[in-house]
Amino acid sequence: MSVFTLTKTGFRDGLWEGLLVRQQGSAQVPEIVASFGDRPVHGVTLTDATEPGRWVVEVPVPVEALGDGVSTVLIRDARDETVLDSFTLIAGEALAEDIRAEVSLLRAELDLLKRAFRKHCRDAD
């Protein structure tokens, strides 16, 4: 079990960001790694925050994770391999079956039907 907790603070411009906090009573220095599949993610940064025992973690989205399907990046404590957090990317064909995509499609079709119905009502007068 890791002595650290990691909380996501943002995700934009291809960069996942989180706040790493050390539990009280521990003096461990963090060693954070990220991986996509069985490959390490390069460019992970750990920066001291303003308070002691806190760090800002930045994980860039690996280019290999971008494509059709679902990709998950794991962020772990390198000392004991505990998963601290993860983020998932969904793109391409896999997204077509996602419920949010279905709702968006239904909204677009409903707007089309509303326009057609309003036109029909105007023309019927």
C-alpha atoms as one frame of an Amber mdcrd trajectory, in Angstrom:
protein
   0.000   0.000   0.000   1.373   3.346  -1.034   1.887   6.206   1.411   0.769
   8.590  -1.351  -2.607   9.618  -2.701  -3.038  11.125  -6.138  -5.987  13.318
  -7.135  -6.634  14.531 -10.675  -6.684  18.317 -10.980  -6.912  18.728 -14.745
  -6.625  17.178 -18.176  -6.119  19.347 -21.251  -3.804  19.906 -24.166  -2.637
  16.297 -23.960  -1.424  16.627 -20.375  -2.985  14.897 -17.354  -2.290  16.732
 -14.098  -2.768  15.671 -10.492  -1.815  16.509  -6.926   0.251  13.906  -5.073
   0.007  14.019  -1.265   2.160  12.075   1.188   0.436  10.671   4.280   1.430
  12.242   7.555   4.192  10.476   9.422   5.974   9.320   6.284   9.213  10.749
   4.970   9.255   8.845   1.675  10.169  10.711  -1.472   7.792   9.837  -4.322
   8.796   7.771  -7.315   5.978   7.947  -9.840   5.790   6.044 -13.117   3.108
   5.835 -15.783   2.512   3.094 -18.309   0.389   2.406 -21.353  -0.046  -1.304
 -21.882   3.316  -2.811 -21.056   5.297   0.271 -22.111   6.419   3.157 -19.907
   5.118   6.656 -20.596   8.020   9.065 -21.019   7.933  12.685 -19.886   6.227
  12.208 -16.501   7.156  15.145 -14.269   6.980  15.633 -10.520   7.238  19.201
  -9.218   7.252  20.416  -5.620   3.990  22.120  -4.662   3.832  25.088  -2.306
   3.214  22.911   0.773   5.620  20.254   2.063   4.576  16.673   1.310   2.745
  17.678  -1.878   3.788  17.473  -5.513   2.251  18.274  -8.880   2.324  15.269
 -11.225   2.091  15.746 -14.992   1.637  12.829 -17.368   1.662  13.472 -21.123
  -0.720  11.439 -23.274   1.415   8.974 -25.223   0.920   9.195 -28.982   0.529
   5.404 -29.114  -2.644   5.726 -27.008  -4.403   7.784 -29.675  -6.414   5.739
 -32.131  -9.495   3.571 -32.519 -10.540   1.887 -29.317 -10.103   2.332 -25.601
  -6.692   3.090 -24.081  -5.840   3.322 -20.389  -2.780   4.927 -18.826  -1.872
   3.771 -15.300  -0.052   6.028 -12.839   1.759   4.037 -10.152   3.984   4.329
  -7.126   7.212   2.788  -8.452   8.261   1.480  -5.032   5.389  -0.958  -4.535
   3.585  -0.851  -7.926   0.373   0.462  -6.310  -1.904   2.098  -8.882  -2.523
   5.652  -7.675  -4.763   6.754 -10.543  -5.474   6.170 -14.212  -7.089   7.857
 -17.177  -8.865   6.385 -20.152  -9.085   7.629 -23.728 -11.887   6.530 -26.059
 -11.760   7.332 -29.764 -12.865   6.185 -33.186 -15.121   3.193 -33.649 -15.334
   2.355 -29.947 -16.852   5.759 -29.318 -19.723   5.004 -31.686 -21.112   2.548
 -29.126 -20.646   4.895 -26.180 -23.921   6.032 -24.602 -22.914   9.691 -24.832
 -22.451   9.359 -28.570 -25.860   7.671 -28.794 -27.513  10.500 -26.840 -25.854
  13.078 -29.072 -27.084  11.246 -32.165 -30.611  11.051 -30.728 -30.567  14.789
 -29.986 -29.519  15.553 -33.553 -32.283  13.314 -34.944 -34.843  14.903 -32.601
 -33.837  18.382 -33.788 -34.277  17.208 -37.382 -37.743  15.827 -36.593 -38.757
  19.022 -34.778 -37.766  21.140 -37.771 -39.652  18.849 -40.161 -42.750  18.850
 -37.921 -42.730  22.659 -37.596 -42.404  23.003 -41.360 -45.287  20.566 -41.849
 -47.459  22.556 -39.400 -46.678  25.840 -41.199 -47.432  24.343 -44.597 -50.717
  22.762 -43.391 -52.330  26.119 -42.589
